[in-house]
């Protein structure tokens, strides 16, 4: 199996050569994109191309190369961590993956999958060997917590084991389910989603298994349920903890027997699906309190994937912000704005109870409301009751002070916590900037000693930072 490595430095190619040879690949290295194009045109086209994206080589140049090549080829782009954002032109192409250059575990997992896939292509095609190489589209980040999730996806995707994804609302459970499906042998078959919170309890059984005409009031025609629609593919049941106990028993039987009966029907129908479920509640606690069947839990949670909340992977927030700015600048036909350091600090320190979904909404609102090409704190729509600590918590004032003194002490501590930025302090305090400036002016006119360490006076605001 022929493989080509584009590496201007040749350092990466020397590391990859033995790993490719050990997987049965014939390896050739080139030093430039022009040499890669020439080699691919004059010789047998390579089945595997790996590009070390360094130096003057741009993602746009590489994407043009892959656009001109058949989609049956697989491509791996190795990049530095700081170049991971902004590669949408590459990751949108079928068969292309981008991996951080130093992430040897992900590289090896990718090589295992792709060399197995290409080997299968040399023989008569078999659906069991079809594996995606672009399954992680939309999953943004490089934090250790996210890497562990993606590594688990790599391990489970090739089989048919039932997977249960648990995580708070907005953490991306459906994205993970889609990545598993797209990485699996069933990727060319349907992925069908059922959200248990969106279906009235009286219609849930029909949604799952389908119904016969006349089986209940309003059943004017035969209808297939999600088990029939997902046949040979993947069924994703979201918020499965909301499934009523009687239907949990019926779902358990379908999982065990691989067959179901439509509402109003009597004939069992065989089903062949891969089941992925998700819940924003801890199903182990639901089992303990009796609201979820233990036997069903053990059937659906053969593999458990726990998604971390956004507050536990803050390192990913700048990448997510950049991704959403690019996305919504296109949607709303506006230039991509710059983010002030103060706004980025607020975003990275906020608790994000709604997780990635809330961050996405916040960035879209900020981009729409921004008057110029800069997003500052004033256009960030965040819940006032949620903490937005910048560089430390704001401790309470000691007892024995008057209410005005407590207010003054709290405001000054908040200003210290945000390095004197009145705009950021006002946002955290939940008051307008004008109100904060008025209070600071009154403190200065009273000659408050607290202002002196910050260069304040009776005529100047303290910490003269807007």
PyMOL commands that set and color helices and strands:
alter all, ss='L'
color gray80, all
select helices_A, chain A and resi 11-21+33-42+59-67+81-83+88-91+104-122+127-129+144-156+173-182+196-198+201-209+226-229+240-242+245-257+283-288+294-300+310-312+314-331+341-349+355-369+377-379+403-417+422-429+433-445+449-454
alter helices_A, ss='H'
color red, helices_A
select strands_A, chain A and resi 2-6+26-30+48-52+74-79+96-100+163-166+191-195+234-238+259-260+269-270+274-279+303-306+338-339+374-375
alter strands_A, ss='S'
color yellow, strands_A
deselect
rebuild
show_as cartoon
